[in-house]
Amino acid sequence: MKENTSKEIVRYNVEKFVTEDYWIGVIFTMFSWISSFIMSVATFLSFTLVIVLVDLYTGRMAAKHRGEAIKSSGYRQSVKKYVLYMLGILISELFIRVFSLPIPLTYMVAGVVALTEIKSIFENIETVTGVDLWGYVGERLTRLILRK
């Protein structure tokens, strides 16, 4: 009698496993987890998208100022750059969650990304206008830190 009950339980579980309702639940659960994970870094991803687009715009203006032809490879490069930045931010957040680290790794990665892009934007602005914003900001920060 126990053998028959055991077989019925196995059959029930197998039938439940292959039903549509089971997979809908699995997909919904995975979607919920991924959504909550991405939403936790959405601000970083959005800001990164904005500064990459600003860099693309200022880079296009700088290229035009230098008399260079605007090519689709530049746009492709910006898309690749954003995808890689996005992956870096997501991986750093995943790393923190998996290993329960008490360090703000995602903030550090996003900060490096932002500084890299801002420096590029300032360089493009310098090419177009001749104003060295990066040097000016660096000089002011140095004075502020050293109190000179």
C-alpha positions in Angstrom: 0.0 0.0 0.0 2.8 2.4 0.8 4.5 1.6 -2.5 1.3 2.6 -4.4 1.0 5.8 -2.4 4.7 6.6 -3.1 4.1 6.1 -6.9 1.1 8.3 -6.8 3.0 11.0 -5.1 5.8 10.8 -7.7 3.3 10.8 -10.5 1.5 13.8 -9.0 4.8 15.7 -8.7 5.9 14.9 -12.2 2.5 15.9 -13.6 2.7 19.1 -11.6 6.2 19.8 -12.9 5.2 19.6 -16.5 2.0 21.7 -16.2 1.8 25.2 -17.6 0.9 26.6 -14.2 4.2 25.5 -12.7 6.3 27.2 -15.3 4.2 30.4 -15.2 5.0 30.5 -11.4 8.7 29.8 -12.1 8.9 32.5 -14.7 7.0 35.0 -12.6 9.3 34.3 -9.6 12.4 34.8 -11.7 11.0 37.9 -13.3 10.2 39.3 -9.9 13.7 38.6 -8.6 15.4 40.1 -11.6 13.1 43.2 -11.5 13.9 43.8 -7.8 17.6 43.3 -8.5 17.6 45.8 -11.4 15.4 48.3 -9.5 18.0 48.4 -6.7 20.5 49.8 -9.2 18.1 51.6 -11.5 19.4 55.0 -10.5 23.0 54.1 -11.3 21.9 52.6 -14.7 19.8 55.6 -15.6 22.5 58.1 -14.6 25.0 56.1 -16.6 22.7 56.2 -19.7 22.3 59.9 -19.4 26.1 60.7 -19.1 26.9 58.2 -22.0 24.3 60.0 -24.2 25.7 63.4 -23.2 29.2 62.1 -24.0 27.9 60.9 -27.4 26.5 64.3 -28.1 29.6 66.3 -27.0 31.8 63.8 -28.8 29.8 64.3 -32.0 30.2 68.1 -31.6 34.0 67.7 -31.0 34.4 65.5 -34.0 32.4 68.0 -36.1 34.6 70.8 -34.8 37.8 68.9 -35.8 36.3 68.3 -39.2 36.0 64.5 -38.8 33.2 62.5 -40.5 30.5 61.3 -38.2 30.3 57.5 -38.6 27.9 54.8 -37.3 30.9 53.2 -35.6 30.9 56.0 -33.0 27.3 55.3 -32.2 28.0 51.5 -31.9 30.9 52.3 -29.6 28.6 54.3 -27.3 26.1 51.4 -27.2 28.9 48.9 -26.4 30.3 51.3 -23.7 26.9 51.6 -22.0 26.3 47.8 -22.1 29.7 47.2 -20.5 29.2 49.9 -17.9 25.7 48.5 -17.1 27.2 45.0 -16.7 29.9 46.3 -14.4 27.3 48.0 -12.2 25.1 44.9 -12.2 27.9 42.5 -11.5 29.2 44.7 -8.6 25.7 44.7 -7.0 25.4 40.9 -7.5 28.8 40.4 -5.9 27.7 42.4 -2.9 24.5 40.4 -2.5 26.1 37.0 -3.0 29.0 37.6 -0.5 27.1 40.0 1.8 29.8 42.5 1.7 29.6 45.6 3.9 31.4 47.8 1.3 29.7 50.2 -1.2 31.2 48.4 -4.2 28.3 49.4 -6.5 28.7 53.1 -5.5 32.5 52.9 -6.2 32.0 51.3 -9.6 29.3 53.8 -10.6 31.5 56.6 -9.4 34.5 55.4 -11.5 32.1 55.1 -14.5 30.7 58.6 -13.9 34.2 60.2 -13.5 35.4 58.6 -16.7 32.4 59.8 -18.6 32.5 63.3 -17.1 36.2 63.6 -18.0 35.4 62.6 -21.5 32.6 65.2 -21.7 34.8 67.9 -20.3 37.5 67.0 -22.9 34.9 67.2 -25.7 33.8 70.6 -24.4 37.4 71.8 -24.3 37.8 70.7 -27.9 34.8 72.8 -29.0 35.1 75.8 -26.7 38.7 75.9 -25.6 37.7 76.0 -21.9 39.6 73.4 -19.8 36.8 72.5 -17.3 38.6 69.4 -16.1 41.7 71.4 -15.2 39.6 74.1 -13.6 37.6 71.7 -11.4 40.8 69.8 -10.5 42.6 73.0 -9.5 39.6 74.1 -7.3 39.3 70.7 -5.7 43.0 70.7 -4.9 42.8 74.1 -3.4 39.8 73.0 -1.4 41.4 69.9 -0.1 44.8 71.5 0.7 43.2 74.7 1.9 45.4 76.9 -0.2 
